[in-house]
Amino acid sequence: MIKAKKSLGQNFLIDRRVAHRIIDSVAPRQSDIIIEIGPGTGALTGLLAERAGRVIAVELDRRLADELKAALVQFEKISVVQDDALTIDWAELVGRARAEFEQNSANSAAPRVRVVANLPYYISTAIIEKLLAQRRTIFDMTLMLQKEVVERITSGPGTRDYGYLSIVVQYHCEASKLFDVSPAAFKPAPKVDSAVVRLTFREQPWVSVHDEARFFAVVRACFAQRRKTILNNLKAATSQMNFTSLLEDALRAAKVEPKRRAETLSLAEFAALADALYL
């Protein structure tokens, strides 16, 4: 086996039971296009290809990409792309995958584009934000992440892990934690537990807002310092955010008590507050 590069945060999945459990959770169809990010040594890639219509494996490490191309040469439906998932043109990648699928498949059903990934911990949030931007072309994502990140993604108001990432993901997706994965399932074994989460894009955002960019900017400002009240965090952000309403008036209109902290607010309350701040 190729030696993992610490600089790339590589931890290769070696537990076949976990691999099969992930595949069963994804339940690929012949009408699915799977984009796998970070296939590593291919623990999932061949299994995905056995059930999906097409698999595009995006691997940053050229050593692994070359190894995968050689090992999976018998699978015509697999394409290995040596590139960085953080900088790749996702719109172009998805468009090309759809075109190749439709050209080579006898299946008349419109393909679902789905993402499967075992993400390095240090780039997981950045990758998720990249994928959320593709919400109009991707159906769902099944991701193996650091357990702590999964807890943050799936937490609700009033919990310790609820924060900006929770809101960004839940605004766009239905988020479900599937199962935990022990460090022993990887080589080298990471120092933290992992978990698998499914993110299914909503047809419409969970809440309606007048301006998404302003909504997320308000949420980010409210969580700037978790121990501060909503009012104090918004006061600190006033000069940069150009609110068109007075803070106290906006909080009153949104029915949000100024002394509350951000982690107690629901998405609906954040939406009402953001809209009220820019009346």
C-alpha atoms as one frame of an Amber mdcrd trajectory, in Angstrom:
protein
   0.000   0.000   0.000   1.170   3.523  -0.818   2.323   5.367   2.289  -0.077
   8.075   3.460   1.075  11.683   3.279   0.590  13.493   6.554   0.731  16.836
   4.745  -2.438  15.891   2.826  -4.244  14.576   5.899  -4.473  11.098   4.396
  -6.049   8.273   6.409  -6.929   5.354   4.148 -10.071   3.332   4.841  -9.073
  -0.325   5.285 -12.122  -1.844   7.004 -14.194  -3.645   4.363 -17.218  -3.830
   6.658 -17.277  -0.062   6.980 -16.812   0.293   3.213 -19.798  -1.962   2.511
 -21.871  -0.157   5.122 -21.176   3.153   3.378 -22.093   1.702  -0.023 -25.312
   0.246   1.381 -26.134   3.656   2.887 -25.550   5.380  -0.447 -27.506   2.641
  -2.307 -26.293   3.684  -5.783 -28.508   3.110  -8.802 -27.565   2.492 -12.415
 -29.015   5.929 -13.145 -26.651   7.622 -10.655 -23.432   9.491 -11.340 -21.186
   9.271  -8.277 -18.425  11.826  -7.765 -16.030  10.424  -5.196 -13.710  12.921
  -3.532 -10.468  11.538  -2.128 -10.755   7.887  -3.195  -7.346   7.158  -1.672
  -6.507   3.505  -2.278  -9.952   2.796  -3.757 -11.736   1.146  -0.818 -15.066
   2.529  -2.063 -14.417   3.192  -5.751 -14.824  -0.303  -7.195 -17.791  -1.035
  -4.940 -19.484   2.148  -6.135 -18.853   1.218  -9.774 -20.517  -2.172  -9.288
 -23.836  -0.465  -8.580 -23.712   3.077 -10.019 -23.999   4.137 -13.628 -20.769
   6.125 -13.605 -18.075   7.028 -11.043 -15.795  10.053 -11.243 -12.974   9.783
  -8.683 -11.256  13.095  -7.883  -7.840  12.521  -6.282  -5.278  15.212  -5.486
  -2.305  12.877  -4.920  -0.832  11.902  -8.296   0.636   8.690  -6.831  -2.802
   7.491  -5.802  -4.477   8.688  -8.994  -2.015   6.715 -11.134  -2.378   3.652
  -8.915  -6.167   3.805  -9.127  -6.143   4.142 -12.905  -4.036   0.989 -13.158
  -5.978  -0.986 -10.545  -9.428  -0.103 -11.895  -8.680  -0.248 -15.605 -11.298
  -3.002 -16.054 -14.082  -0.621 -15.011 -14.983   1.408 -18.089 -17.497   3.390
 -16.074 -14.793   4.838 -13.745 -12.864   8.006 -14.574 -10.000   9.049 -12.295
  -9.386  12.805 -12.287  -6.131  13.996 -10.744  -7.124  17.387  -9.363  -7.845
  19.386  -6.209 -11.491  19.276  -5.095 -11.046  22.735  -3.559 -10.072  24.394
  -6.838 -11.591  22.190  -9.545 -14.339  23.710 -11.707 -17.298  21.841 -10.232
 -19.802  23.109 -12.782 -17.591  21.880 -15.627 -16.933  18.535 -13.895 -20.630
  17.850 -13.297 -21.569  18.956 -16.802 -18.954  16.702 -18.392 -20.007  13.756
 -16.198 -23.636  14.182 -17.269 -22.690  14.396 -20.943 -20.529  11.252 -20.761
 -23.234   9.367 -18.893 -25.966  10.275 -21.362 -23.722   9.420 -24.323 -22.776
   5.971 -23.025 -25.879   4.882 -21.124 -28.974   3.197 -22.494 -30.832   4.314
 -19.378 -33.333   7.014 -20.296 -33.790   8.225 -16.709 -32.212  11.581 -15.872
 -29.112  10.832 -13.776 -28.765  11.973 -10.187 -25.360  13.450  -9.399 -24.283
  12.301  -5.943 -21.107  12.910  -3.940 -19.346  10.332  -1.767 -16.224  11.336
   0.144 -13.809  10.468   2.910 -12.628  14.009   3.539  -9.360  15.057   5.169
 -10.313  16.757   8.402  -8.427  19.969   7.749 -10.351  20.828   4.554 -13.746
  19.292   5.316 -15.582  22.562   6.009 -14.127  24.254   2.918 -15.134  21.298
   0.718 -18.659  21.275   2.146 -19.040  24.978   1.347 -17.843  24.299  -2.228
 -20.394  21.513  -2.619 -23.241  23.590  -1.175 -22.619  26.050  -4.000 -23.499
  23.213  -6.427 -26.916  22.637  -4.869 -28.713  23.007  -8.201 -26.782  20.141
  -9.797 -26.025  17.721  -6.914 -28.738  15.531  -5.389 -27.032  14.480  -2.147
 -23.715  13.915  -0.381 -22.583  11.041   1.830 -19.508  12.213   3.691 -17.125
  10.637   6.198 -15.898  13.418   8.455 -14.421  13.997  11.847 -17.186  13.095
  14.320 -16.981  16.549  15.868 -17.774  18.150  12.486 -20.761  15.837  11.974
 -22.083  16.809  15.409 -21.765  20.476  14.446 -23.571  19.915  11.143 -26.513
  18.038  12.641 -26.986  19.947  15.923 -30.015  22.105  16.627 -30.577  25.319
  18.621 -29.668  25.242  22.283 -26.916  22.646  21.921 -23.190  23.086  22.452
 -22.267  22.201  18.851 -24.862  24.385  17.111 -23.229  27.184  15.146 -22.655
  28.837  11.792 -21.843  25.556  10.008 -25.048  23.963  11.361 -27.118  26.777
   9.894 -25.343  26.949   6.524 -25.788  23.209   5.960 -29.317  22.869   7.357
 -30.520  25.891   5.375 -29.712  23.995   2.168 -29.883  20.322   3.218 -31.580
  17.712   5.314 -28.699  16.426   7.457 -28.689  12.931   8.972 -25.890  11.308
  10.912 -25.683   7.669   9.771 -23.065   5.979  11.976 -19.741   6.386  13.791
 -16.451   4.990  12.500 -13.603   3.925  14.790 -10.013   5.098  14.165  -9.129
   1.405  13.734 -10.941   1.452  10.370  -8.134   3.560   8.872  -4.439   3.328
   8.176  -2.794   5.260   9.651  -5.364   5.486  12.437  -6.415   9.096  13.112
  -6.397  10.439  16.640 -10.116  11.247  16.518 -13.341   9.375  15.812 -15.095
   9.739  12.478 -18.744   9.613  11.445 -20.722   9.317   8.233 -23.371  11.918
   7.444 -25.857  12.235   4.595 -26.740  15.689   3.288 -29.717  15.737   0.907
 -30.380  19.024  -0.824 -33.784  20.554  -0.162 -35.926  21.603  -3.115 -36.294
  24.951  -1.339 -34.231  26.402   1.538 -35.538  25.566   4.992 -36.519  29.212
   5.571 -37.297  32.071   3.218 -35.063  35.163   3.359 -34.981  38.366   1.337
 -31.230  38.217   0.703 -29.176  35.040   1.283 -25.805  36.813   1.397 -27.037
  39.201   4.084 -28.711  36.356   5.980 -25.463  34.379   6.231 -23.481  37.529
   7.069 -25.853  38.210   9.973 -25.563  34.628  11.216 -21.763  34.807  11.026
 -21.755  38.097  12.936 -24.036  36.725  15.648 -21.667  33.797  16.224 -18.497
  35.943  16.117 -18.042  35.568  19.877 -20.247  32.831  21.284 -20.243  34.154
  24.845 -21.550  37.555  23.807 -25.214  38.415  23.417 -26.862  38.856  20.025
 -27.031  42.605  20.621 -23.339  42.970  21.482 -22.169  40.872  18.532 -24.324
  42.880  16.138 -23.086  46.164  17.624 -19.521  45.059  16.919 -20.423  44.316
  13.290 -22.494  47.451  12.605 -19.800  49.503  10.864 -19.002  46.729   8.387
 -22.522  45.503   7.666 -24.430  48.730   6.957 -27.702  47.770   8.616 -30.616
  49.900   7.453 -32.572  49.486  10.695 -31.653  50.288  14.292 -30.518  47.174
  16.140 -33.046  47.466  18.941 -35.891  48.047  16.477 -34.852  45.058  14.351
 -34.592  42.751  17.362 -38.017  43.884  18.546 -39.529  43.352  15.082 -38.005
  39.861  14.882 -39.197  39.090  18.424 -35.647  38.235  19.529 -34.614  39.108
  23.070 -31.364  41.195  22.837 -29.711  39.304  25.701 -30.017  35.908  23.997
 -26.967  34.205  22.551 -26.714  33.044  18.960 -26.810  29.322  19.750 -30.372
  29.677  21.073 -31.853  31.051  17.833 -33.604  28.856  15.264 -33.147  29.309
  11.517 -36.560  30.976  11.379 -35.509  33.495  14.043 -32.249  34.245  12.231
 -34.233  34.762   9.004 -36.632  37.172  10.701 -33.725  39.065  12.282 -31.740
  39.367   9.047 -34.800  40.648   7.178 -35.587  43.135   9.949 -32.022  44.508
   9.963 -32.330  45.446   6.290 -35.870  46.837   6.028
